[in-house]
Each structure stands twice: as structure tokens, then as C-alpha cells.
Amino acid sequence: MTNIERPLAISAPEPRTLDLIFSDKARAELNARYDIVEADPENIAGLGDAVLGSARYIIGQPPLSAETLDRMRQLRAILNVESNLLNNMPYEILFQRGIHVVTTGQVFAEPVAEIGLGFALSLARGIVDADVAFREGRELWGGEGNASARLIAGSEIGIIGFGDLGKALRRVLSGFRARIRVFDPWMPRSILEENGVEAASLNEVLGQSDFVFVVASVTSENRGFLGADAFASMRKGAAFILLSRADVVDFDALMTAVASGHIVAASDVYPQEPLPSDHPVRSLKGFIRSAHRAGALDVAFKKMGDMALEDMDLMDRGLPPMRCKRAERETVSRMRSKPVSVN
């Protein structure tokens, strides 16, 4: 039986857990302020009218039907802690009713941007290959080990996409005195200029950059839009760094471009995760691999819980959410990112 003295929140955060996204202190605050009903994301409708009719918040991103939403007359917000806006609920009805849909995905921006810088430094200076060579006793000393090395400082950098991650990436790159061009068809030129970067076409970003960072979300319009022609247009020896979602690239074409020696690359994401043990990218020379771990830091996950609590407090007082990022009516239906399968 629920406690009617406190607002009711349905907890269905899979693939996350409350223990993952809330610190002990934040979890205690959550339990003190709210009546928490833990639910199977696939069976929210089965909770019954007493719970559904009283629920003020959903922590998670469970599939919801229009019929289930119609039973949730007190619902104020869905706090998406997966980071992708999944196409599993009738967003138009949510917008019509003034129910906020917010995401905590921006907690990953800084961690992912930092590892992106690490990839760029490693590709520029051959750090991983030099370490492997040293372990195997075939290291090259001094200048002999720097035949293909380059500096990020003073280079030309391209960024594809300029949401939270793109902005965080620009910040970590700010000390390198690089010329940064950005392609983002959803971003006004003035906002790019205010952030100290140049608005550019996709062709300019690809063809005029020593380092290309891909941080664009997957939408209904850009799946696989970076293919063989895109990689062929890049400068020879340029670095291609994939940080957002693998679906924006033709991954086979990317591997072919790296195998040919035309470019080098790094990726934290793949078309299939976990990646099959016999996937050819595992042994591809000139390619740095990371197992979708760029943003998966405990400090980032715990920040999710803090953000959710702050916004729930604001909404309890009749104010709009401000810490999490709100879904937009015009773009939410165009998002096509796959849900995460591992933490």
C-alpha cells in the first residue's frame, strides 16, 4: 500500500538501477521524499489504477501506451536515465498534456570528451603502438619513433555534431590553439560562433581537418551518412574519432579506409555490442578500440540521480525542470539511437 503523504514515483530505470544512479545519500533523500514503487518496465500497465493514478514521476524510460498514459492523470514528468530518447511512448500525447520528458544524458559529455582527447593524442603521437612495441622489445628510440607523429596544437579540427558532447569537446580542446570547424545542421551559426568555433559544411569538416570527431546523435536522417566517399575525402593520415553512435557511419567502409592506410581511427562504439570475438576491427592496424566505456564512470552515473532529485524538487514546487535536458517536440521523433546494452 502506498503512502499518500508523499508523492509517488515509479522506478523503472533499466538498463540502469537505482543503486547505480543514486549515491547512498541521494537514495536516502529519494526514499524520504517520495513513495517509490519499483516496477517491471515491460508491465507498467499491470501496476493497477491506484498506483498509476497517483504516480507523479517515472524514473526510467519504460514503453508506455496511450491507454496506460490515460490512466496516469497525476503524471508530471518522465525522467529518462538511459540517455537515449527511445521511440517507445506517444510523445505527442505527453507534449499535449504538458508532461515533461527529460534526459540525464549530458552527464556523459565531459567524460566522453576527455577520452576523445585521449584518442586524438594517442593517434597523433602513436602512444598505443609505441607501448606495444616497447613491451615486445622492438621500440624505436627518439626521432625514429616519431615518423608519423604530429601535434594537436595548431592543427585543424573538425567536429560533426555540436550538442552537449560537442560543446564539452570544444572545451577540452581549447588549450591547443586549434582551428575548429563544426558541422551541425540543427545548430544556428550564431551559437557556434558564440562557442568559439566556425560553422562549416560537412565537406569542409572532412576535407580540411587533421582530426575529425564524430559526436552526432543518430536520427532518421543521418544513419550511415559517413561512408566510403566521406572517408576518401579526408586528408591522408587524418584521424577519425567516433564517440557518439556507430549507426552514423558505414562501419565496413571505415575499416576499409583505415586498412588502406588513408586514415587512422578510434572508436568507443560499434554496430553490434558486445562485439563478436572474430570481428575484423579487433586486429585492424591503425585503429584504437574502446568497449563503450567512454562515459561509463561512476561519477557520471551518480550525477544522474542528483539531477533527477533537483528537477523533481523544482516540479514539486510548480516550477519547470532545469537540470535535465528536455525533449523537444520537433526532434524527439527523429532520434534513432539504440538503447545501451551494458553499463
Secondary structure, 3 states (H helix, E strand, C coil): CCCCCCCEEEEECCCCCHHHHCCHHHHHHHHHHCEEEECCHHHHHHHCHHHHHHEEEEEECCCCCHHHHHCCCCCCEEEECCCCCCCCCCHHHHHHCCCEEEECHHHHHHHHHHHHHHHHHHHHHCHHHHHHHHHCCCCCCHHHHHCCCCCCCCCEEEEECCCHHHHHHHHHCHHHCCEEEEECCCCCHHHHHHCCCEECCHHHHHHCCCEEEECCCCECCCCCCECHHHHHCCCCCCEEEECCCHHHECHHHHHHHHHCCCCEEEECCCCCCCCCCCCHHHHCCCEEECCCCCCCCHHHHHHHHHHHHHHHHHHHCCCCCCCCEECCCCCHHHECCCCCCCC
